[in-house]
């Protein structure tokens, strides 16, 4: 049995209109991370990553840079108490 965790991550900066969600999905799919990513009305991006601890850490590290056009100012992460058991990684609208 794997040691899966879930992190909810909020990314601020110039992260909308720069393919942040699409690139997050691409990276999550490549790494095998489940969950979702979505834009928030305040201009930030929210993502929930679920998977083994090392892979979720890699995803969170990726968020600190993001796609080439992004300017990430801050990444805040909080650990969830329970897993959601996502089946895929999706972009939410």
C-alpha positions as CSV (number, residue, x, y, z in Angstrom):
1,X,0.0,0.0,0.0
2,X,1.3,3.5,-0.9
3,X,1.5,6.4,1.5
4,X,-0.7,8.9,-0.4
5,X,-1.3,12.4,0.8
6,X,-3.4,15.4,-0.4
7,X,-2.3,19.0,-0.6
8,X,-4.4,22.0,-1.4
9,X,-2.2,24.6,-3.0
10,X,-2.9,28.3,-3.8
11,X,-0.7,30.0,-6.2
12,X,-0.6,33.8,-6.5
13,X,1.1,36.1,-9.0
14,X,0.6,36.4,-12.7
15,X,-0.9,32.9,-13.0
16,X,-4.0,33.4,-15.0
17,X,-3.9,33.8,-18.8
18,X,-0.5,32.1,-19.0
19,X,-1.6,28.5,-19.5
20,X,-1.0,27.7,-15.8
21,X,-3.9,25.3,-15.6
22,X,-3.1,23.5,-18.8
23,X,0.6,23.1,-17.9
24,X,-0.4,22.0,-14.4
25,X,-2.6,19.3,-15.8
26,X,0.1,18.2,-18.2
27,X,2.7,17.9,-15.4
28,X,0.3,16.2,-13.1
29,X,-0.7,13.6,-15.8
30,X,3.0,13.0,-16.5
31,X,3.8,12.4,-12.8
32,X,0.6,10.4,-12.1
33,X,-0.8,12.9,-9.6
34,X,-4.6,13.1,-9.2
35,X,-6.8,16.0,-8.3
36,X,-7.7,19.3,-10.0
37,X,-6.7,22.9,-10.8
38,X,-8.9,25.9,-11.2
39,X,-8.8,29.7,-11.5
40,X,-10.1,31.7,-8.5
41,X,-12.0,35.0,-8.8
42,X,-9.2,36.9,-7.0
43,X,-6.7,36.1,-9.8
44,X,-5.0,33.2,-8.1
45,X,-5.0,29.5,-9.0
46,X,-6.1,26.7,-6.7
47,X,-4.9,23.1,-7.1
48,X,-5.4,19.9,-5.1
49,X,-2.8,17.3,-5.6
50,X,-3.2,13.7,-4.4
51,X,-0.7,10.9,-4.7
52,X,2.4,9.6,-3.0
53,X,4.3,12.1,-0.9
54,X,7.3,12.5,-3.1
55,X,5.3,13.0,-6.3
56,X,3.0,15.6,-4.6
57,X,6.2,17.4,-3.4
58,X,7.5,17.4,-7.0
59,X,4.2,18.9,-8.2
60,X,4.3,21.6,-5.5
61,X,7.9,22.4,-6.4
62,X,6.8,22.7,-10.1
63,X,4.1,25.2,-9.0
64,X,6.7,27.6,-7.6
65,X,7.9,28.2,-11.2
66,X,4.9,27.2,-13.4
67,X,4.9,27.7,-17.1
68,X,7.3,30.1,-18.8
69,X,4.9,33.1,-19.0
70,X,3.9,32.8,-15.3
71,X,5.3,35.0,-12.6
72,X,4.7,33.1,-9.3
73,X,4.8,35.3,-6.2
74,X,3.7,32.8,-3.6
75,X,2.7,29.2,-3.1
76,X,0.7,28.2,0.0
77,X,0.1,24.6,0.7
78,X,-2.1,22.9,3.3
79,X,-2.4,19.2,4.0
80,X,-5.8,17.6,4.0
81,X,-7.0,15.4,6.8
82,X,-8.5,12.9,4.4
83,X,-8.0,11.7,0.8
84,X,-10.6,12.4,-1.8
85,X,-9.5,9.4,-3.9
86,X,-9.6,11.3,-7.2
87,X,-9.6,9.1,-10.3
88,X,-7.9,11.6,-12.7
89,X,-6.4,15.1,-12.7
90,X,-8.8,17.7,-14.2
91,X,-9.1,21.3,-15.0
92,X,-12.2,22.8,-13.3
93,X,-14.0,25.8,-14.5
